[in-house]
Amino acid sequence: MLNRIKTIFSRSSNNNQFGVALRSHIGSFAIKNKDGSSAVDEYFTETTETVGDWLEQLLAEQKVAGEGYLVLSGNHYHNVQINKPDLPDDEIPAALKWLVKDIVPIEPDDMIVDYYDSPVVVAGIQKINVICCHLSHLKKFTDSFKRYQNKLLGIITDEFAFANLIEDSTKPVMLLCQQPFEDVFLIIVFNGQIYLSRRLRGFNELGGYSEQQLSEGICDALSVELQKSMDYFERQLKQAPINEIKVLLPIKHEKFVVEKLNRNANIDVSLLPLPESFEHMRAAAASVGGMMELQKAGAEDE
């Protein structure tokens, strides 16, 4: 999670809480107002570049105001895993860009970077997950929040936004999730930490399939990916078996997919419920998860 990419741009907050998610050419927002009302919506833009124009207009029209988090989809960042460098923790952030400069297509001078530890040490090696963004690209978004005096508390990636939607992770929970036109994500969350995060390539058109097409191999292929990840979690990471799979696929045949996965799996597969007043906006779930980062941050401060 991008804990260090934080901005305190504005005057004191009016206590509205928001999450804004930027995807490939879609933006979405969720906001809980101080009067108890809420709003959530999504907008389509022509290209990834014009998502910034949408954000500028959203803030100018004051549809989002207060304090909150920005959520970035995979189109806006790179995530690579490396061995944790043998350095004091306070020196690692400054060294990261030079450690990954040959892995990610970003020049070090235009790179903003952060990392989080893998919660499990495998074969005696501590891994870290490094998040890299173009600073010039990211600054366009953060400048918009500053310009309209909204308090951007931080920036998180979509996998953490999805993880925030899981209410109880005292037992390992697998989440199969997607936002429209994005890759399908497979995440395992346990005790509030992400133990496994995978993008399942080749399933981004899932919403365009009929029930018959889903029955002709698509759902079986998804089941195989679920089983592979469960096997890795249990055998390689030496963790307790997963006994629950949640599904968040904002597609027409979401319930049908759940039924098919249930038939293939030996454990319970069910729809992931969203928080009250946001339950019908599954296509904007990443922004809801971004808004919920405030609750998580508040709990950690207590």
BADRENDREN-599960 format. One record per atom (N, C-alpha, C, O): x, y, z. Coordinates in pm, whole numbers, padded with zeros to 5 digits, always signed. Atoms other than C-alpha are relative to their C-alpha. Example, Ala and Ser with C-alpha at 12.3 -4.5 7.8 and 13.67 -1.06 7.14 Angstrom:
2
+00089-00119+00000 +01230-00450+00780 +00090+00120+00000 +00194+00118+00066 -00082-00119-00006 +01367-00106+00714 -00077+00109+00073 -00026+00220+00090 
END
This chain:
302
+00085-00118+00000 +00000+00000+00000 +00088+00123+00000 +00195+00125+00062 -00088-00115+00019 +00130+00340-00090 -00008+00095+00119 -00057+00207+00107 +00010-00080-00122 +00160+00468+00265 +00080+00128-00007 +00044+00227+00057 -00088-00117+00001 +00436+00712+00180 -00040+00102-00105 +00002+00218-00100 +00043-00096+00102 +00270+00867-00123 -00123+00071+00055 -00236+00041+00015 +00109-00068-00067 +00059+01098+00088 +00010+00149-00024 +00119+00204-00041 +00004-00143+00018 -00051+01455+00043 -00093+00061+00101 -00201+00007+00127 +00090-00076-00086 -00193+01703+00288 -00010+00137-00064 +00065+00229-00033 +00003-00114+00090 -00302+01964+00044 -00087+00115+00049 -00068+00229+00006 +00112-00092-00008 -00597+02143+00188 -00027+00053+00139 +00039+00018+00237 +00048-00051-00128 -00771+02331+00458 -00069-00114+00073 -00077-00226+00021 +00061+00106-00079 -00952+02137+00731 -00120-00061-00073 -00193+00008-00144 +00103+00073+00073 -01193+01873+00605 -00139+00034+00050 -00157+00073+00165 +00139-00016-00043 -01569+01907+00608 -00060-00133+00042 -00181-00144+00060 +00038+00131-00052 -01581+01542+00718 -00074-00089-00098 -00111-00201-00062 +00045+00094+00102 -01723+01403+00395 +00115-00097-00028 +00232-00058-00024 -00101+00101+00026 -01540+01078+00314 -00019-00055-00141 -00130-00092-00179 +00015+00044+00137 -01466+00972-00042 +00108-00099-00041 +00214-00108+00021 -00096+00082+00071 -01292+00717-00258 -00018+00026-00148 -00130+00021-00198 +00004-00022+00145 -01206+00793-00620 +00091-00102-00065 +00208-00114-00029 -00077+00104+00067 -01093+00511-00848 +00022+00037-00145 -00071+00076-00215 -00036-00027+00139 -00910+00562-01177 +00039-00130-00066 +00131-00198-00021 -00029+00123+00071 -00913+00274-01422 +00053+00036-00139 +00105+00146-00158 -00061-00025+00131 -00809+00244-01789 -00064+00119-00069 +00006+00214-00105 +00069-00117+00056 -01071+00478-01933 -00135+00020+00071 -00232+00067+00012 +00119-00015-00082 -01326+00477-01653 +00040+00058+00135 +00143+00021+00191 -00019-00050-00135 -01348+00675-01333 -00125-00028+00081 -00235-00028+00026 +00116+00018-00087 -01573+00604-01037 +00028+00066+00134 +00143+00084+00173 -00017-00059-00132 -01634+00765-00702 -00108-00050+00093 -00218-00085+00050 +00096+00028-00106 -01805+00683-00375 +00023+00103+00109 +00137+00132+00144 -00014-00101-00104 -01875+00941-00109 -00107-00020+00107 -00224-00045+00076 +00092+00003-00113 -02034+00931+00235 +00005+00138+00063 +00108+00179+00118 +00005-00138-00048 -02144+01279+00338 -00022+00006+00151 -00072-00089+00211 +00010-00014-00145 -02138+01410+00692 -00144-00001+00049 -00169-00026+00166 +00140+00004-00040 -02519+01433+00689 -00058-00141-00009 -00178-00160+00014 +00045+00137+00006 -02539+01056+00641 -00038-00048-00138 -00056-00168-00159 +00033+00038+00136 -02624+01060+00271 +00124-00055-00071 +00236-00035-00026 -00111+00058+00075 -02411+00880+00015 -00029+00008-00148 -00143+00024-00191 +00014-00001+00145 -02347+00877-00357 +00112-00082-00060 +00222-00090-00005 -00101+00078+00071 -02162+00656-00602 -00037+00002-00147 -00155-00006-00182 +00027-00004+00144 -02126+00671-00979 +00129-00032-00074 +00237-00033-00015 -00116+00024+00084 -01894+00588-01267 -00019+00070-00134 -00131+00092-00179 +00001-00072+00126 -01801+00764-01590 +00098-00065-00096 +00206-00110-00056 -00087+00053+00105 -01654+00643-01918 +00069+00117-00069 +00007+00219-00099 -00075-00100+00075 -01382+00843-02087 +00065-00071-00120 +00069-00194-00125 -00048+00057+00124 -01218+00792-02424 +00131-00078+00015 +00147-00183-00046 -00130+00064-00016 -00865+00701-02313 +00046+00010+00145 -00016+00078+00227 -00057-00009-00134 -00653+00650-02005 +00039+00144+00032 +00024+00188+00146 -00044-00138-00022 -00520+01005-02051 -00116+00091+00040 -00098+00182+00121 +00113-00090-00029 -00868+01161-02038 -00068-00030+00133 -00160+00041+00172 +00051+00023-00135 -00944+01003-01700 +00032+00120+00088 -00047+00157+00175 -00038-00119-00077 -00757+01303-01556 -00095+00116-00025 -00124+00193+00067 +00097-00105+00031 -00998+01538-01735 -00130-00025+00075 -00192+00069+00126 +00122+00034-00075 -01290+01352-01578 +00017+00036+00148 -00075+00091+00209 -00025-00031-00140 -01134+01388-01232 -00006+00150+00024 -00065+00197+00121 +00001-00146-00013 -01081+01760-01285 -00144+00053+00000 -00179+00138+00082 +00139-00045+00008 -01447+01807-01383 -00079-00044+00123 -00161+00032+00175 +00068+00051-00119 -01568+01590-01094 +00025+00090+00120 -00068+00121+00194 -00034-00085-00114 -01384+01806-00841 -00050+00142-00020 -00093+00207+00075 +00047-00136+00028 -01476+02133-01013 -00149+00014+00027 -00194+00118+00074 +00145-00002-00022 -01846+02044-00992 -00036-00036+00143 -00154-00040+00178 +00017+00030-00142 -01799+01953-00624 -00087-00122+00025 -00159-00130+00125 +00069+00126-00024 -01948+01608-00668 +00073-00082+00106 +00015-00167+00173 -00082+00062-00104 -01664+01493-00445 +00070+00111+00076 +00140+00193+00016 -00066-00100-00083 -01547+01708-00155 +00019-00058+00139 -00068-00129+00189 -00026+00050-00135 -01390+01630+00181 +00139-00060+00007 +00236+00003-00035 -00129+00067-00013 -01112+01382+00256 -00015-00145-00041 -00119-00207-00019 +00010+00138+00042 -01033+01044+00114 +00123-00049-00073 +00231+00008-00062 -00111+00071+00064 -00819+00816-00098 -00024-00013-00150 -00138-00020-00197 +00000+00025+00143 -00733+00776-00463 +00042-00145-00022 +00139-00193+00036 -00028+00141+00030 -00738+00420-00600 +00047-00010-00145 -00019+00040-00236 -00055+00017+00135 -00523+00328-00901 -00014-00144-00047 +00019-00237+00026 +00004+00133+00061 -00589+00034-01131 +00137-00030-00061 +00225+00056-00062 -00128+00043+00054 -00308-00160-01296 +00048+00079-00120 +00165+00071-00155 -00042-00084+00112 -00307+00079-01592 +00084+00118+00045 +00150+00181-00037 -00068-00119-00051 -00156+00345-01368 +00123-00031+00085 +00190+00062+00132 -00117+00031-00082 +00117+00154-01181 +00058-00135-00042 -00004-00211-00116 -00066+00129+00019 +00362-00137-01193 +00024-00061+00138 +00060+00010+00232 -00020+00071-00126 +00387-00399-00919 +00098-00114-00025 +00068-00205-00102 -00100+00106+00016 +00701-00614-00895 +00042-00050+00137 +00044+00026+00234 -00045+00058-00126 +00823-00849-00625 +00150-00027-00008 +00199-00085-00105 -00145+00021-00006 +01191-00855-00524 +00038-00046+00140 -00041-00036+00234 -00051+00031-00133 +01401-00982-00237 +00018+00129+00079 +00061+00231+00024 -00014-00120-00083 +01400-00737+00051 +00148+00033+00016 +00226-00052+00058 -00142-00035-00010 +01729-00546+00044 +00048+00000+00144 -00028+00028+00237 -00060+00005-00133 +01964-00584+00337 +00040+00140+00043 +00158+00175+00048 -00020-00139-00041 +01922-00225+00451 -00091+00032+00117 -00193-00035+00136 +00095-00046-00102 +01770-00046+00750 -00131+00043-00067 -00129+00097-00178 +00131-00028+00059 +01396+00002+00690 -00012+00144-00048 -00077+00170-00150 +00014-00140+00040 +01431+00381+00675 +00081+00036-00123 +00064+00145-00179 -00081-00026+00119 +01683+00353+00389 -00055-00070-00124 -00013-00041-00236 +00052+00077+00113 +01483+00114+00171 -00073+00086-00102 -00049+00070-00222 +00074-00078+00101 +01247+00371+00010 +00090+00072-00099 +00060+00075-00219 -00090-00074+00089 +01536+00576-00131 +00074-00091-00097 +00115-00048-00204 -00077+00093+00084 +01704+00266-00273 -00087-00071-00103 -00035-00125-00200 +00087+00085+00081 +01400+00109-00437 +00006+00030-00150 +00014-00061-00231 +00005-00033+00143 +01398+00301-00766 +00123-00052-00075 +00115-00083-00194 -00121+00049+00065 +01754+00192-00836 +00001-00152-00005 +00069-00211-00090 +00008+00146+00000 +01674-00169-00752 -00095-00053-00108 -00080-00166-00154 +00100+00048+00097 +01381-00187-00997 +00009+00072-00134 -00073+00048-00222 -00006-00082+00121 +01495+00053-01269 +00014-00083-00128 -00026-00038-00236 -00014+00085+00118 +01578-00235-01505 -00118-00096-00016 -00122-00176-00110 +00116+00090+00003 +01248-00413-01432 -00123+00072-00051 -00203+00014-00124 +00119-00076+00039 +00989-00139-01483 +00037+00106-00103 +00149+00159-00099 -00031-00096+00107 +00967+00096-01786 -00021+00145+00042 -00093+00220-00024 +00010-00138-00049 +01000+00418-01586 +00141+00049+00032 +00217-00020+00099 -00130-00058-00033 +01305+00642-01569 +00005+00035+00149 -00093+00086+00202 -00009-00028-00143 +01431+00680-01209 -00038+00144+00037 -00097+00167+00143 +00031-00139-00032 +01396+01059-01225 -00149+00029-00004 -00195+00129+00051 +00145-00019+00009 +01026+01020-01303 -00075-00110+00073 -00190-00139+00042 +00059+00113-00071 +00958+00735-01064 -00034+00036+00143 +00048+00091+00215 +00036-00007-00141 +00766+00747-00740 -00031-00142+00043 -00101-00214-00028 -00002+00141-00034 +00786+00424-00550 -00030-00022+00148 +00002+00062+00232 +00024+00041-00137 +00672+00249-00234 -00002-00153+00003 +00002-00216-00103 -00001+00145-00009 +00664-00107-00105 -00079-00047+00121 -00107+00031+00213 +00053+00063-00120 +00496-00344+00134 +00058-00140+00011 +00085-00205-00090 -00060+00131-00025 +00632-00661+00293 -00097-00112-00033 -00217-00101-00009 +00078+00122+00011 +00510-01001+00193 -00018-00056+00141 +00079-00061+00217 +00022+00043-00138 +00348-01142+00509 +00063-00135+00035 +00065-00173+00152 -00057+00133-00024 +00518-01482+00468 +00142-00006-00054 +00169+00038-00166 -00137+00024+00044 +00887-01565+00449 +00006-00140-00059 -00024-00238+00009 -00004+00129+00069 +00936-01846+00193 +00146-00040-00022 +00226+00037-00075 -00136+00053+00016 +01251-02060+00198 +00105+00094+00060 +00216+00107+00008 -00093-00088-00069 +01412-01812+00435 +00024+00133-00066 +00112+00208-00023 -00020-00125+00074 +01379-01522+00192 -00121+00092+00020 -00234+00055-00009 +00105-00100-00016 +01178-01210+00278 -00018+00076-00131 +00077+00134-00184 +00032-00071+00123 +01008-01064-00028 -00073+00130+00032 -00141+00142+00134 +00080-00122-00008 +00870-00716-00078 -00065+00024-00136 -00012-00013-00240 +00071-00037+00121 +00617-00593-00331 +00019+00149-00022 -00015+00231+00063 -00036-00138+00030 +00727-00271-00497 -00102+00059-00098 -00127+00002-00204 +00097-00071+00084 +00470-00028-00642 +00070+00121-00062 +00128+00203+00009 -00068-00108+00071 +00603+00211-00908 -00099+00075-00089 -00182+00014-00158 +00084-00084+00086 +00429+00502-01081 +00086+00106-00067 +00193+00143-00017 -00059-00119+00059 +00526+00777-01322 -00038+00120+00087 -00156+00149+00105 +00029-00116-00083 +00558+01083-01098 -00076+00106-00079 -00169+00167-00027 +00066-00101+00081 +00456+01314-01384 -00146-00036-00026 -00232+00053-00031 +00138+00046+00022 +00143+01105-01447 -00082+00016+00128 -00194+00065+00124 +00071-00006-00127 +00047+01086-01080 -00026+00143+00044 -00129+00173+00104 +00010-00139-00044 +00105+01457-01022 -00122+00070-00063 -00179+00160-00003 +00118-00059+00063 -00174+01544-01268 -00123-00020+00089 -00206+00070+00102 +00115+00030-00084 -00422+01377-01034 +00009+00071+00135 -00088+00130+00182 -00013-00062-00132 -00283+01503-00705 -00013+00152-00008 -00064+00215+00084 +00016-00145+00018 -00267+01859-00841 -00148+00038-00007 -00186+00146+00039 +00143-00030+00008 -00641+01840-00914 -00062+00005+00139 -00143+00093+00167 +00053-00003-00137 -00719+01755-00552 +00046+00126+00072 -00031+00187+00146 -00053-00120-00065 -00496+02038-00436 -00072+00125-00050 -00104+00214+00028 +00062-00118+00060 -00654+02286-00676 -00140+00025+00057 -00179+00140+00075 +00137-00017-00050 -01004+02222-00542 -00010-00024+00149 -00119-00045+00203 -00009+00000-00145 -00890+02200-00181 -00071-00119+00064 -00140-00106+00165 +00042+00125-00061 -00985+01840-00117 +00121-00066+00063 +00232-00058+00011 -00110+00058-00075 -00775+01652+00133 +00023-00145-00044 -00052-00235-00006 -00036+00134+00046 -00613+01353-00036 +00089-00062+00107 +00205-00024+00122 -00073+00060-00111 -00505+01134+00254 +00107-00099-00047 +00205-00123+00023 -00098+00096+00050 -00320+00883+00040 -00046-00063-00130 -00156-00035-00179 +00027+00071+00124 -00309+00665-00268 +00019-00148+00025 +00120-00189+00083 -00013+00144-00015 -00373+00292-00272 -00023-00066-00137 -00078-00004-00228 +00023+00073+00124 -00377+00030-00546 -00130-00078+00011 -00184-00096+00120 +00131+00063+00002 -00689-00156-00652 -00009-00126+00085 -00114-00154+00141 +00006+00122-00079 -00594-00480-00478 -00031+00029+00147 -00100-00048+00212 +00028-00036-00139 -00601-00303-00140 -00142+00052+00015 -00205+00031+00119 +00139-00045-00004 -00932-00137-00223 -00094-00120+00006 -00191-00119+00082 +00083+00120-00002 -01082-00479-00296 +00011-00071+00136 -00089-00117+00191 -00019+00067-00129 -00931-00624+00021 -00078+00069+00112 -00124+00003+00205 +00076-00073-00101 -01100-00349+00224 -00146-00040+00005 -00214-00017+00106 +00141+00038+00007 -01437-00487+00115 -00030-00129+00075 -00146-00164+00096 +00018+00122-00079 -01381-00808+00310 -00008+00037+00147 +00089+00084+00205 +00023-00048-00137 -01528-00743+00653 +00080-00078+00103 +00143-00019+00191 -00066+00083-00101 -01383-01035+00847 +00103-00089-00066 +00068-00178-00144 -00105+00083+00060 -01049-01183+00750 +00081-00071+00108 +00200-00095+00089 -00070+00076-00104 -00962-01362+01075 +00023-00144-00045 +00103-00216+00015 -00028+00125+00068 -00982-01672+00856 +00034+00034-00145 -00016+00133-00197 -00036-00031+00139 -00829-01687+00507 -00123+00006-00091 -00207-00084-00089 +00110-00019+00093 -01071-01557+00245 +00058+00025-00139 +00147+00108-00156 -00039-00025+00137 -01024-01579-00130 -00107+00087-00066 -00226+00062-00051 +00092-00089+00070 -01178-01301-00338 +00030-00002-00149 +00142+00026-00191 -00008-00007+00146 -01242-01329-00712 -00076+00125-00041 -00197+00133-00021 +00064-00129+00021 -01313-00977-00830 +00045+00064-00132 +00146+00027-00191 -00028-00070+00125 -01319-00747-01130 -00075+00132-00002 -00179+00146+00062 +00072-00120+00037 -01413-00400-01242 -00012+00000-00152 +00073-00057-00220 +00025+00011+00145 -01555-00348-01594 +00123+00028-00086 +00192+00128-00067 -00106-00012+00100 -01300-00396-01875 +00140-00012+00060 +00238+00019-00007 -00130+00019-00064 -01021-00471-01626 +00029-00150+00012 -00059-00233-00010 -00034+00139-00026 -00834-00792-01554 -00076-00051+00122 -00111+00026+00212 +00057+00063-00119 -00991-01035-01312 +00112-00014+00104 +00223-00054+00071 -00094+00008-00111 -00818-01024-00973 -00034-00121+00085 -00151-00152+00107 +00017+00105-00099 -00767-01317-00740 +00086+00038+00120 +00208+00051+00108 -00069-00049-00119 -00677-01211-00386 -00031-00093+00118 -00144-00139+00134 +00022+00073-00126 -00630-01403-00062 +00035+00096+00114 +00147+00147+00122 -00016-00092-00112 -00675-01193+00251 -00012-00079+00131 -00101-00161+00147 -00001+00069-00129 -00594-01313+00601 +00052+00097+00105 +00160+00154+00091 -00036-00093-00108 -00585-01103+00919 +00033+00139-00054 +00127+00204-00007 -00016-00134+00053 -00613-00785+00714 +00117+00017-00094 +00144+00129-00139 -00115-00007+00089 -00310-00868+00499 -00025-00078-00128 -00096-00179-00127 +00011+00069+00127 -00287-00968+00135 +00114-00101-00012 +00231-00065-00019 -00099+00106+00009 -00111-01303+00114 +00029-00039-00145 +00138-00086-00176 -00017+00034+00140 -00162-01355-00257 -00084+00094-00084 -00200+00120-00051 +00073-00087+00092 -00261-01125-00541 +00042-00036-00142 +00160-00028-00176 -00029+00041+00137 -00287-01242-00901 -00100+00064-00096 -00219+00074-00067 +00088-00043+00109 -00424-01091-01219 -00017-00119-00094 +00082-00175-00143 +00028+00113+00087 -00592-01361-01425 -00019+00050-00142 -00126+00100-00178 +00005-00049+00137 -00513-01276-01784 -00098-00082-00084 -00113-00203-00064 +00088+00068+00092 -00764-01358-02053 -00146-00005+00040 -00229-00062-00030 +00138+00002-00047 -01081-01304-01851 -00063+00139+00002 -00171+00157+00058 +00051-00136-00011 -01128-00928-01898 -00130+00021-00076 -00200+00119-00051 +00127-00009+00073 -01420-00989-02140 -00107-00089+00062 -00203-00127-00005 +00091+00093-00067 -01602-01203-01886 -00146+00046-00010 -00237-00036-00024 +00136-00052+00003 -01905-00974-01891 -00070-00014-00134 -00192+00004-00142 +00059+00012+00132 -01961-01033-02262 -00043-00141-00036 -00098-00164-00143 +00034+00139+00030 -02014-01409-02238 -00144-00031+00040 -00196+00022+00138 +00132+00052-00035 -02353-01580-02240 +00016-00113+00102 +00127-00158+00128 -00006+00112-00094 -02443-01849-01987 +00053-00125-00068 +00127-00203-00008 -00048+00117+00073 -02379-02110-02252 +00152+00005-00018 +00221-00095+00001 -00145-00014+00017 -02031-01973-02325 +00074-00019+00131 +00180-00081+00135 -00061+00018-00132 -01954-01957-01954 +00006-00147+00039 +00098-00192+00108 +00007+00143-00031 -02056-02322-01930 +00096-00082-00085 +00129-00196-00050 -00084+00074+00095 -01832-02422-02219 +00149+00024+00024 +00225+00044-00071 -00142-00006-00031 -01501-02394-02040 +00046+00121+00079 +00147+00114+00148 -00045-00121-00068 -01482-02039-01901 -00001-00019+00152 +00098+00009+00220 +00009+00018-00145 -01605-02123-01552 +00094-00112+00048 +00150-00104+00157 -00095+00106-00036 -01399-02443-01551 +00142+00055+00008 +00218+00019+00097 -00133-00061-00002 -01090-02239-01636 +00019+00087+00125 +00127+00088+00184 -00007-00079-00123 -01169-02001-01349 +00020-00091+00120 +00099-00060+00210 -00013+00094-00112 -01207-02298-01114 +00142-00052+00011 +00193-00070+00122 -00139+00048-00001 -00863-02424-01215 +00092+00106+00063 +00180+00072+00142 -00083-00107-00055 -00709-02084-01132 -00022+00014+00151 +00073+00037+00225 +00030-00006-00144 -00885-02079-00794 +00073-00112+00073 +00133-00090+00178 -00063+00115-00066 -00754-02426-00711 +00152+00015+00003 +00215-00018+00103 -00145-00021+00004 -00399-02341-00821 +00044+00096+00110 +00146+00074+00176 -00037-00100-00101 -00395-02039-00590 -00020-00055+00141 +00059-00026+00231 +00020+00062-00132 -00540-02236-00297 +00112-00097+00031 +00161-00103+00144 -00111+00095-00022 -00276-02505-00345 +00129+00074+00036 +00201+00031+00126 -00121-00078-00030 +00001-02244-00348 -00006+00057+00142 +00093+00052+00215 +00017-00060-00132 -00138-02074-00036 +00024-00104+00110 +00088-00075+00210 -00009+00103-00103 -00157-02401+00157 +00136-00071-00001 +00194-00097+00105 -00121+00083+00007 +00150-02588+00029 +00129+00079+00000 +00225+00042+00067 -00122-00080+00007 +00404-02320-00054 +00012+00101+00113 +00119+00120+00169 -00002-00099-00107 +00305-02056+00199 -00029-00061+00136 -00020+00007+00238 +00021+00074-00126 +00220-02319+00462 -00108+00062+00087 -00091+00080+00207 +00109-00064-00071 -00110-02161+00556 -00119-00095+00013 -00129-00196-00056 +00119+00083-00023 -00439-02302+00683 -00088-00001-00125 -00088+00095-00201 +00085+00010+00119 -00685-02420+00418 -00104+00112-00007 -00156+00157+00095 +00104-00100+00023 -00922-02164+00268 -00134-00072-00001 -00149-00176-00065 +00132+00063-00002 -01286-02244+00339 -00110+00092-00050 -00229+00064-00032 +00102-00094+00048 -01457-01946+00177 +00054+00078-00119 +00164+00133-00114 -00033-00079+00117 -01448-01784-00165 -00111+00100-00024 -00228+00063-00031 +00096-00106+00028 -01620-01452-00228 +00019+00047-00145 +00130+00046-00198 -00003-00040+00140 -01707-01325-00575 -00058+00140-00017 -00166+00171+00033 +00046-00134+00035 -01737-00967-00698 +00028+00021-00149 +00134+00070-00187 -00012-00012+00145 -01793-00971-01074 -00123+00077-00050 -00229+00018-00066 +00117-00081+00040 -02019-00684-01189 -00041-00028-00145 -00031+00057-00233 +00042+00043+00133 -02149-00877-01488 -00143-00054+00009 -00192-00084+00117 +00140+00043+00006 -02495-00985-01599 -00019-00138+00063 -00119-00162+00131 +00015+00139-00045 -02436-01351-01515 +00086-00030+00122 +00139-00141+00135 -00083+00019-00119 -02254-01304-01185 -00049-00118+00085 +00031-00202+00127 +00054+00108-00084 -02487-01537-00993 +00019-00136-00068 +00041-00237-00001 -00021+00125+00073 -02455-01799-01265 +00144-00048+00018 +00168-00167+00039 -00141+00036-00022 -02074-01791-01233 +00019-00057+00139 +00090-00156+00157 -00011+00049-00138 -02107-01835-00856 -00054-00142+00009 +00006-00228+00074 +00058+00134-00003 -02333-02137-00908 +00094-00103-00063 +00112-00213-00010 -00092+00093+00067 -02087-02296-01151 +00124-00026+00084 +00170-00140+00095 -00120+00016-00083 -01789-02232-00924 -00032-00084+00123 +00052-00161+00169 +00041+00079-00116 -01982-02378-00632 -00003-00149-00032 +00035-00232+00051 +00006+00141+00040 -02035-02701-00824 +00139-00060-00015 +00160-00179+00010 -00136+00049+00023 -01664-02727-00903 +00085-00003+00125 +00182-00079+00133 -00084-00016-00120 -01530-02631-00560 -00049-00089+00114 -00165-00131+00118 +00036+00077-00120 -01524-02824-00236 -00028+00089+00118 -00051+00041+00229 +00026-00095-00107 -01577-02508-00034 -00108+00098-00046 -00145+00101-00163 +00110-00091+00028 -01844-02239-00014 +00044+00117-00089 +00145+00182-00062 -00022-00114+00089 -01854-01984-00298 -00126+00085+00003 -00235+00034-00020 +00117-00087-00011 -02082-01682-00256 +00033+00140-00046 +00150+00176-00060 -00019-00140+00040 -02134-01323-00365 +00056+00080+00116 +00018+00059+00231 -00051-00092-00101 -01937-01059-00178 -00098+00116+00015 -00121+00188-00082 +00090-00114-00017 -02183-00809-00028 +00079+00130+00016 +00187+00130+00075 -00059-00132-00019 -02099-00439-00045 -00068+00070+00116 -00179+00032+00155 +00060-00072-00113 -02164-00195+00241 -00137+00056-00035 -00168+00083-00151 +00135-00055+00017 -02517-00067+00293 +00005+00134-00073 +00093+00217-00048 +00017-00118+00086 -02622+00204+00045 +00092-00003-00121 +00079+00081-00210 -00086+00014+00117 -02349+00091-00198 -00016-00138-00065 +00056-00172-00159 +00008+00140+00039 -02469-00266-00251 -00029-00023-00148 +00007-00127-00203 +00037+00020+00140 -02600-00213-00605 +00102+00059-00098 +00081+00053-00219 -00100-00062+00087 -02290-00035-00740 +00128-00085-00005 +00237-00038+00028 -00112+00092+00002 -02067-00336-00788 +00104+00040-00104 +00222+00007-00090 -00094-00046+00103 -01913-00180-01100 +00089+00112+00050 +00188+00145-00016 -00081-00108-00058 -01775+00099-00879 +00059-00044+00135 +00090+00040+00219 -00043+00053-00129 -01658-00128-00596 +00138+00048+00042 +00165+00062+00161 -00135-00044-00036 -01296-00011-00614 -00003+00134+00071 +00073+00157+00165 +00009-00130-00068 -01397+00343-00519 -00063-00015+00138 -00028+00058+00231 +00056+00028-00133 -01609+00205-00232 +00109-00051+00092 +00117-00011+00208 -00112+00050-00079 -01304+00015-00112 +00099+00109+00035 +00160+00107+00142 -00086-00114-00030 -01102+00334-00138 -00054+00084+00113 +00021+00129+00200 +00063-00075-00108 -01350+00515+00082 +00015-00073+00133 +00032-00009+00237 -00011+00078-00122 -01331+00232+00334 +00142-00001+00057 +00162-00042+00171 -00137-00012-00051 -00955+00289+00364 +00004+00097+00118 +00090+00084+00205 +00006-00093-00113 -01047+00576+00599 -00034-00074+00128 +00024-00045+00233 +00037+00077-00117 -01211+00330+00838 +00117-00086+00048 +00142-00098+00168 -00115+00083-00034 -00909+00103+00824 +00111+00085+00064 +00170+00046+00165 -00103-00089-00054 -00668+00393+00883 -00037+00047+00140 +00048+00058+00228 +00046-00045-00131 -00880+00514+01174 +00015-00107+00105 +00051-00079+00219 -00014+00110-00094 -00881+00170+01335 +00145-00023+00038 +00174-00057+00153 -00143+00021-00029 -00502+00143+01306 +00055+00110+00091 +00152+00087+00163 -00047-00110-00083 -00462+00482+01476 -00044-00012+00144 +00013+00050+00234 +00055+00010-00136 -00665+00379+01777 +00088-00085+00090 +00056-00104+00207 
END
